[in-house]
Amino acid sequence: MVTEQEILDKLKSVLEKSFEIDPSRIKPETRLYEDLDIDSIDAVDLLVELKPFIGNKSISAAEFKTVRTVGDLTKTLEQIINR
């Protein structure tokens, strides 16, 4: 069972490494598009980077449509990983 904190830590690591975003800016309430300038292409890249962490599970477009903040993404990933 993966916790939200473990997922948040992984997100911070990926966002820092792949998008050069300062981890101190990444909080649950941080908006992906407005605050971090993550566009739709970046979102796809982010999911590709997270694939090893997620394993053989996938995120549907419908699940990702509701994601607006880092916290939304963390909760969505937790639900997918812990299915």
N, C-alpha and C positions, 0 to 999 in steps of 0.2 A: 504494500500500500504506500503510495507516494503522497506526501503532504503538500499543502498549498505553499508552505515555506520553501520546501525543496524545489518546487516548480518555479517559484519566484526567483530563487537563487540562480537556477538554470537560465531563466529568461534574462536576468541581469547580465550573466556571463555571455550569452549569445548576442545580446544587444550591444554590449561593450565591444566584443571581439569583431562582430560582423558589420556593425553600423557605427562604431566609434561613438557610442552614447555613454556619457558619464553615468555610472551606476547610481550615483546619489540622486539623479533625476528620475529614477525608475521606482515608482511607488504604486500601490494598488490603484490609487485614484488618477494616476497619470494617463492622459488620453493618448492613444497610439498615434492617431492621425494629426491632431492639433498640436500636442505638446512635444512629440518625438519625431514629427515629420515622416512617419511611416506611411508610404503610399501603398496602393494595391500590389504593385510589383514587389516592393519591399516585404509586404506581408507574406507573399508566396515564398520569397527567399527565407524569411524567418521560419516558416513552417518546414522548409527543406532542412534548415539547420537544426530544427528540433526533432526531426524524424528519428535519429538514433536514440533520443531520450524517450520518445513516444513508443518506439518499437513497431510492431506490425499493425498497429491500430491507425485509423485514418480520421481526419477531420473533414466533415462534409461542409459544403458551401453554406448550407443552412445554419450549421452550428457556428461557423465563423462569421456569418452576417450579423449576429447579435453582439459580437465583440467590439467594444469601443474603448475600453480601458485595459491597463495591465491587469487589474483585478479580474475583469471579465475573462481575459485570456487565461489567467491562472485557474479560475474556476472551471472553465470549459475544458482545459487540458486535464485537470484533476478528474473530472467526470469521465473523460475518454480513457485515460490511463488506467483508472481503477474500475473499469467495467468488468 
